[in-house]
Each structure stands twice: as structure tokens, then as C-alpha cells.
Amino acid sequence: MTVWDDLVGQDKVSAVLDGAARDADALVTAAATNRTPPEASRMTHAWLFTGPPGAGRNQAARAFAAALQCVSPDRALGGAPGCGFCDGCHTALLGTHADVSAVAAVGAEILVRDMRDTVRKSYTAPANGRWQIILVEDAERLNEKSANAVLKAVEEPAPRTVWLLCAPSVEDVLPTIRSRCRHLNLRTPSVEAVADMLVRRDGIEPGAAMAAARATQGHVDRARRLATDPAARERRAAVLRLPLRLDEIGACLRAAQELVDAAAEDAKQLAEEMDGKETEELKAALGAAQGGRLPRGTAGAVKDLEEMQKRRRTRTQRDSLDVALGDLTGFYRDVLALQLGSRVAIANGDTEDALDRLARGSSPEATLRRIEAIAACRDALDRNVAPLLAVEAMTMALRAG
């Protein structure tokens, strides 16, 4: 088993990264032994990982970070870096390696204050690893100021610093940044590949694994959650019952409220799991006295943490809504396939009766308008429209479609 094994359906990307990691290892080894470095190298200081949701952009970047930090003794015997078991690989994959810094959006944008310390760290030498690695998980959410800070660091990197940027597409990243990166595009893995991963790695029964993979259309993380979390399966089932309930205005408004409330509950559960622990850890690090009293001058750090947690709850709620909207899109896609007599495999086979009922009761044009209404709701949420207003407009359009 290596760090590349979790990159489902990405054989070409894995091969490119494996080759770059081998050359990176040769560069570090040459520097440590005062040897002449290789004349040609597949390694570069900045990488851009793109691909559709669920393709595994962040997983690919983190696997590459692990391979770059690999300290397996097998490397000296000709083995490839990225064993998956050594301390370098293990801590990089877990997110605890001192020389791998990850930045993700906790709100709608990555603010410059969220990037400032990370950019500063990028100019320092590795503390105990082989490379100083900066992983930006949501590069498309960099705002103007934070993107400019990243651009400057990518233009003039330290000798042993590597930037790994992840975004849905190259168009989501500033041209001046992407022109300085090596681009790798991941594809949506096949349903069969995702199902195989669920069986092999998570021990899921083959039938359940295939159902989860098909329902999520190759989205690796959602497939795993659907296969392993009964609550996630129930939430999806509730969403897929919604199209048959939209028979009058009151039902549309109630359905919208339920979707928003369910997303808020998801965000609340995550906050309960993470916020309290983070706050206590910060207070301990600041030297809080017994009873929780903070040393003078440290209250601002706690306030900053609370603000970050608030932004994260907002994003979590919107992410949960986006999952529900993706499920609805897949449902109406299946309706359209039935209406057109398509041979495309139905993703939501467990709702066959509802699909048949809607397919017979409407036209393909109406189904397309409904899919467009869901897309419009997603766009509205991206523009920070109030979630309830955006979802109410969608449910009314689904009824009228």
C-alpha cells in the first residue's frame, strides 16, 4: 500500500506525481550529500490540481505532500517515496506534519489574514521535513488581497518550498498564479472504481457499495459517507421525497424550510464536535488559569477563533445545502433520462416509482427547467443570498416547472 492507493481512478495523475516525487527526493538527497543535482527534473515549486467535485483534488495534493515528506529507509535502496507508513507520510496524510500547512476556506472567501502567517512560513526552511509545503484546498475562494499574497510567494519561492493549489478549474484561479503552476486535471472516477474502493478500504458490502457509488455519481467522499452513515442515507431519502410533495404553495414553503433547517442542524452538530475542543485547546495554549481565566492580552485570540468558527458554521450550512441540491439534480436527471428513453444508468434506482411518476406526468422541457432552477439556487447561494429565500424560490420553480 502506498500514498497513491486512495486516488480512485486517477492512474495518470498518480504516475505524474510519483515521477515528480522521485525527482524531488533526488534533489534533496543530492543537496544533503553535496552531490551534483540531476540536470533534468519533473519536480517544480507550484502545482495546480483541478477537477470536478468528488474527483479527489485535495486527496491528490495531500498524497503528493506525503510522498515529498517520505523518510522511508527503502528510498535509499531504490524504493519510491510515498510508502504511506513512515512518520513523514503518516503525519502529512493526517495533517499534523510540521512542514505541511493547509489552508481552507472557513467562510465564503479565504481572507488575507487567513493567509498572512502561511505566506510568511513559506519563506522559511523546513523545520524537520524535506520540503516546506503549502496546501491551499480552496484556491478558487482566494479574494483579491489573499490571491495577491499567494502570487508574490509563488513568483519568488524559497528553494525548498512547494505550493499545492486546488480548485475546480483553471478558470477559477488568477491567470498570473496558474501560469506559474504545473497543472494536473483529475477526472470523475467511475462508479465501479468508487464501489471497489468502498469494498476494499471500508469493508462495505458490494451491493451497498455499488448503490452508494451510483447514487453519488462517482463522488468519493459522499459515496463513503452515504455507505457508512445511516443519518446521511436518511437525509438523502428525505430530499428525494421532496419532488412529490410540491403540489401547492404551502408545501413548497414547508419543504424549503425543512431543507434549510436540516442544513443548519448539520452545521450545529459539526460545531458541537469541533468548537468546544478548539476553544479549550487554544485556552490551554494561552495559559488559561483554573476556571478559564485568560492571561491579560490574550482575549483577542479567543475572539478571532470564535469569528472563524462562526464563518465555518455558515459555510458548513451552505455545503450541506449544496449536497441536497446535488441529490435533487441527480433525481431530475434520472427523470429526464426516462423521458428521453436514454440508456444512461439510473443513479437513483431506489426511487424508481417516484421517477416513473414524474417522468409520465411532465415533459422533458419541464424537467430541464427544474434542473435549471436548482442550478439557479446554487448560484444564488454562491452570491450569499439568504438560504431560505434562495431555496423557496427553487421549490416554487420546481412546482411550476
Order of alpha helices (4+ residues) and beta strands (2+ residues): alpha-beta-alpha-alpha-beta-alpha-beta-alpha-beta-alpha-beta-alpha-alpha-alpha-alpha-alpha-alpha-alpha-alpha-alpha
